[in-house]
């Protein structure tokens, strides 16, 4: 039942986001694992369209926040306003109070504004004037990021990067997909006419199923070996945290469910590992994030348990 719903979701999404089924499956596994997604790429490759497609197909309440250098934390979280009638302050929720929040061009805002999302992403709540308010369920942040060499960008601090379960790139479409895109209907028009194929309640159900997928002791051994390899390797300045390990298993469970299985295989861990580890590691040589070849070498160096 869950597999048929997922396949219908992926098939419908593939009609909007052409030639990117693998990236869509990664994004979906991130959502099912209750994580947040960071998409880094040049403008115009479909990052915003992917977020809109998620919201439309899953029937999620959607808010888009355009990050700029003058954006303030209150513009994201909300603000307390004094009301004369009641002679009291009333909190007016900001756009973060939505089921799917698109943090567009997140690295164009200052680190102070970026940090406004930390509590929301980790605790799924917002605290203002001593009052704690829960965020809606499900709650999912998709952030887009322009390459750091572009003018007007601020680097995301490690604490912010660690809140994202996965970081992916969409890249340019292949020749055939680009041809279909150029000759086909406008993506915005397609999104306006698209109907949900799943409800938020069904998504919560899928998240619960994925959380209970079977993970063997040997697979946990393999995941621990990967974590240890990042900490012991001279190639990296520091290794992955235990929180990253929890995220790795959660993402592997979600990928296994998308593949139609009720148990997790080492291949599931290997599929999601590069997208979970890449933004959390730094090369010891120059401080850059590792590239695909660095992560491939790491995976090859750790035998499957």
Secondary structure, 3 states (H helix, E strand, C coil): CHHHHHHHHHHHHHHHCCCCHHHHHHHHHHHHCCCCEEEECCCCCCHHHHHHHHHHHHCCCEEEEECCCCCCHHHHHEEEEEECCCCEEEEEECCCCCCEEEEECHHHCCHHHHHHHHHHHHHCEEEECCEEEECCCCCEEEEEECCCCCCCCCCCCHHHHCCCCEEECCCCCCHHHHHHHHHCCCHHHHHHHCCCCCCHHHHHHHHHHHHCCECCHHHHHHHHHHHHHHHHCCCECCCCCHHHHHHHHHHHHHHHHHCCCCECCHHHHHHHHHHHHCCCCCECCCCCCCCHHHHHHHHHHCCCC
